[in-house]
């Protein structure tokens, strides 16, 4: 099986070996696009000289292609809630702001008017490269903005020019305007707790069972509807369960017969539930 150009690769690693993983992926010809941090409150140090684990890095890479393949942002937006409201400009359908200044408070080219377009969607917040488990310990680490602050997210100015007034390119920036940033900062990120005993299933002895919700989120992010997911390190089958739940094709590989059998049972139950 060969990954198509533009296809994505996601690889979990430990914090001590993340750099090696990323280098090997890059050496294999992939483009490193980002690193997603899954942050959680539960975790025990492996030795008294080790730090308590609270983050699992996920390398996001893409196979080179002549035409870039985009992430499925719209399928992974973070839903709004009482603790995570959209900014008032979006709610009031205010999408444009006329300005004579750049985001650096300098005059725009030839002192001409520029049009700042407020980015964002009422379908939810733009997904981030942070995922957290929703625990009190982790949520308390995120500062609460309390609705204050001057900022203008994802502002795009058209007609600014390429720095010499030609008007042939777009400038990403804009005059800084005040807006209500909302509160409950941790609510802006996708959150997913570690796998519960019920989710793991009876007799699942695998040491690093991934939550099904986490794998569903990641699959939606990088795999189109009707696409195929391959997991060369199947483990206890969380990726397979997620693929079944999302209606994706799935290829599984696992060298440990015991774990393979556990995965087969979990995936089989998911297939029965979806049929």
N, C-alpha and C positions, 0 to 999 in steps of 0.2 A: 504494500500500500504506500502511495507517494502523496505527500501533501502538495496541494496545488499552489502555484505562485500566488502570494497574497494571503495564504492561509495563516492562521495564528497558532502559536504554541504557548501553553501555560505550564510552568514548572514550579512546584513547591520545593522549598529547601530549608535547611536549618540556618540560623543566623551565622554560624561559624563557617558554613560552606556555600553561602549564597553567592559570594564572589566567584568561586570556582565554577559553580553551575552557570552563571551568566557568561563567564569567559568561554566555557566549552560550547554553549549555545551559539555564541557569536562566532567562534572558530568554525562551527559547522555551517556557517553561511547565513545565519538568521540576523535580522535587525532587532536589536533590543529597543522596544518601544516604551517600556515603563516597568516599574516594580510596584505591585500592589501589596500593601501591608495589612494583614489580618491581625488585629489587636484583640487580646482577650485577657480576662482577669484571672482565670484559673490556670495553674501551672506550678510545678514543683521543680526546684533546681536538682540537677542530676548529681551534684557534689557540693560540699560546703564552700568550695572555691569558685563555684559557678553562680552566675546571676539567675534570678527567677525568670523563666521564659514567659514572655508576654506578647510576643510578636512572631508571626510566621510570614516570611517574605515569599511572594509569588512573582516570578519573572514572567513578563509579558513580551513575547517576541513575535516577529512576523517574517514569513518567507518572502524574499524580495520579489517584486513584480513590476512590470512596466507601468501599470495603473494601480494606484494605491487602493487597498481594500479597507473600508472604514469599519470601525467598531459599531455594534448595534446599540448606539446611545439611547435611542428612543425606547427600546425594550427594557432598559436598565435604569431609567430615571427613578429617583427616590420620591415616593408619593408624599404629597403635602399632608399635614395634619395640624391639630391645634398647637402642637409644639414646634411645628415646622411649616409656617405659613409662607406663601409666595410674597415677594416684595410688592409694595403698594402700586408701583408703576405697572407691573404686569396685571394686577387685579383691576386697575383702572384703565387697562388697555392703552397706556401711554408708552409708545414704542420709540418715539423720536425726540431728540432734544437738539435745537439749533445752538451752535456755539461758535465763538471766535477764538477759542483757546484750545490748546492741546492738553493732554493729560498731565503734561509737565508745567502747565500754567504759562506757556509761552504763546506768542501770537502765531496763528496758523499762516501758511504760505500766502503772501500778498494780502494779508489781513482779510481774506475772504471768509464767507460763512462756510461752516462745515456742518454736516448732519450726523449726529451721533445716534446710532440705533441700539437700543437697549436689548441685549440678548436675554434668552430665558424662555421658558415654556410653562404654561399653566398645567401641563401634564406631569410636572414634577421637577425636582432639582437635577441638575447635571451630575452624573455619577462621578465619584472621586476615586483616587487610588488608595483610599483608606476604607477598610471594612472593620467593624468592631462587634463585640459580642453582646453589647447592651448591658453589661454588668455595671453595678454602681461604681466599682473600682475604676473601670475604664471611662464611663461617662463623666465622672468627676474630673478627669484630666482635660476635658474640653472646656475652654472658657465660654461663658455665656455672654453673648454680645449685648443682650438686653435691648435690642432694637436700635442701638446707636451707631454712630460712625459714618464717616464720609467715604463712599466707595462706589464704583460703578462696574459691576461684573460684566465681562464679555461684551465690552463696548466696541463697536466697529464704525469707523468714520469712512465714508465714501467720498471720493473726489478730492482727497487731500493731496494726492500726487506722490511722486517717489522722492520727495525731499527737495526738488528743484521746481516745483510748481507745474509739472507737466500734466498732472491729472490722470496718469496712465495706471496707477496702482492704488491700492487701498492701504490705509494706515490704521493699525489696530491700536486704539487708544481713545481719547476723548476727554472733554472737560470733566473734572471730578464734581459730581453732584451728590447732595445728601440723599440717602434713602434709608428706609427702615430695614435693617439687616435681619430682623426677627430674633427670636431667642431659642434656647435649647439647641445649642450648636451641634451636639452629637447626633441629633435627629436628622441632620442634613446628610449623613452618611449611611450607606447600607449596613445593616447590622444582622449578625447571624451568630447565635450561640454555638458552642461545641455540641457534638452529637450527644443526645440523651441515651440512657440505657435502653429505652424502648426503641429508639430509632436504630441503634446499633444491631438489635436483634439478639435472640437467645444464642449463647455460645460463640459470640463474635469476640475473638481474642486478639484481633488486630490492634497494635499499639497506637496507630494514628488514623482512626476513622474520621473521615471528613464529613461535615454536615451535608445532608442532601440539599438544603436550601442554598448553601454556599456554592455547591457545584452547579446547581440550576442557574444561579446568577451568572457565574463565570461562563457557562455554556451559552447562555443567551447573549452575553457580551461579545463573544468571538465567533459564534457559529450561526449561519443563516437558518431559517426554517427549512426543514427538509434536508439539512446537511448531515454529515457523518462525523461522529466524535470517536477518536481512538485514544484508549488509555493503555499505554505499554506497561504500566505498573498498576494493575487492577486493584490489588489489595483486597479489601472486603467489599468492593463494588459500589461505593457511593456515586462515582461518576456514571456508572451504568444505570443505576436507579434514576438519577437525575435526567439522563438522556431519554430513558423510557418515558418519564413523566412529561418531558417536553416534546415527545414525538420525533426525536432525532434518531438517525441510525447509529449503531454502536459497534465498535470492534474492541475486543478485550484480550489482553495478554497478561499472564501471571505465572511466574515460575514456581511458586509455592502451592502445592496441590491442596493443602488444607484451606488456605485463604481463597483459592479459586472456588472451592466447593461452597464456602460461606457466601462468596459473591454471587455464585449461580443461584443460590437459594433466595438471596435478597432481591436480585434482579427478576427472578421468576415470579416472586410475589408482586413486584411492581407491575409486571406485564399482566398478571391476572387482574389486578386492580384497575388497570387502564383499558382492559378489553370489555 
